[in-house]
Amino acid sequence: MINEVVKKSDNGLTQGPIAVTLLRFSWPLLVTLTLHNITGSWNAAWVSLVLGPSELVAVVNANVLLGIFMAFVSGFGIAAGIFVGQAIGAADIETARKVVGSAISFAIAAGMLTTIVCFLFVESVIDFLQMPEEIRENAIIYFQIFSLSLPTLFVFIFSTMLLRSAGDARTPFIFSIIWIVLGFALTPLLLTGVFGLPRFGIAGAAMSGWIANTVALVAMYIYIYRKNLPLALRRESLHYLRPNKSLLWQLAKRAIPSGAETWAIHGAYFVLLSIVNAQGVIIASGFAAAAQLWGYVMLPTFAIAGSMSTMAAQNIGANQWGRIDRIALHGCMLAVLSTTSMAVVVYSSGKLLLTLFLQEGSEALQAALDVNAVVLWAWPMIAISYGLFGIIRANGVMLPSVIIFALTMWGVRLPFAYFMQTKLGAAAIWWSFPVATLSAALLTFTYYRWGKWRQQTLL
């Protein structure tokens, strides 16, 4: 079942040139993430065009909120991927199958539970965000409908993580494209009600992703079983879908720190949004529009750091420690170079890209330009932290990244953004980004160089 993927992974991730292999393995994920971002921007542009730029704030705030709820669950996906990567590197097929079964069952259960929690607490959380009253109702509608998609979304994300960790970047790429293209087509149809369809308004923007994700998930599993890929647990392996308590505990020990890291990052960003929203709808709209472009700047970092982690996990499983520092060096260089290039492109575009979301000559447009002039140059520093921690996590060491990101987000970024407003005004919020990211990069390199993460035994 997994044998074909093992053979493919032996032909690249544990031997041969590192930089070329990283690029080759990263590009499907990079293209997928790029198209996901384009779809997100497409949705945001349509929401702004049809309902007004203030509704863009509702969508951005709701997406950050959903990121917090997804944090812990995503940690399980990351941990399961590391287990599978090490198992494939060590040619331990049975362990890889056990992880796949327990991880998929967990994704289904967690998705259902998270949907219930989202419905119960959404209004209280949106009130905490100090959401402007004129967009509060639409933010709740968008959030509640999108939360219904979480069970299928979690299974899709887990499945693509596990396939990539096993060395298969092609299958996740194909069906992510299906998801993206379908969502791209459905958003304007459901938002505006053309061709005689009901006009769902902001609810349509959330419904389009849900429908597209469900169709892509079903199609992917049909393909997986027809091609007999790693996730095709047949009769002799179906009992692995019954969660293994010991395995889940091993996953939880790695997932809790990973989830806590995401909570530290998204939680701080969540509080930061309340500071931004308190500046008024003009500043909040400018910030929301600028944030739409930051995702593109970070795409190379996410793709390369994820590939670094997969490559490192398989090399650790194969006891190829001599390649680990080279993976870190080549990967970080590629990530910094590509992220900086994207920052230059966005900065050089000036108002051109921002006018997709904001009107020419508006005060919000100028606010977005002011934000980008500061924040864009922080992302290359984040590339170093993400890349090095991708290597460290590949050996199952999760806690240091939690500590470092918690210190820099809650101990540096938020205090700077809040207390420096007396001197810098709203600009203090933007300057908190590079101050915190530089601190994180320095602390991450220090731990990578002198920490004891290499002493961890195989998972």
Buried (B, 14 or more C-beta within 10 A) or exposed (E): BBEBBBEBBBEBBBEEEBBEBBBBBBBBBBBBBBBBBBBBBBBBBBBBBBBEBBBBBBBBBBBBBBBBBBBBBBBBBBBBBBBBBBBBBBBBBEBBBBBBBBBBBBBBBBBEBBBEEBEEEBBEBBEEBBBBEEBBEBBBBBBBBBBBBBBBBBBBBBBBBBBBBBBBBEBBBBBBBBBBBBBBEBBBBBBBBEEEEEEBBBBBBBBBBBBBBBBBBEBBBEBBEEEEBBBBBEEEBEEBBEBBEEBBEBBBBBBBBBBBBBBBBBBBBBBBBEBBBEBBBBBBBBBBBBBBBBBBBBBBBBBBBBBBBBBBBBBBBBEBEEBBEEBBEBBBBBBBEBBBEBBEBBBEEEEEBBBBBBEEEBBBBBBBBBBBEBBBBBBBBBBBBBBBBBBBBBBBBBBBBBBBBBBBBBEBBBEBBBEBBEEBEBBBBBBBBBBBBBBBBBBBBEBBEEEEBEEEEBB
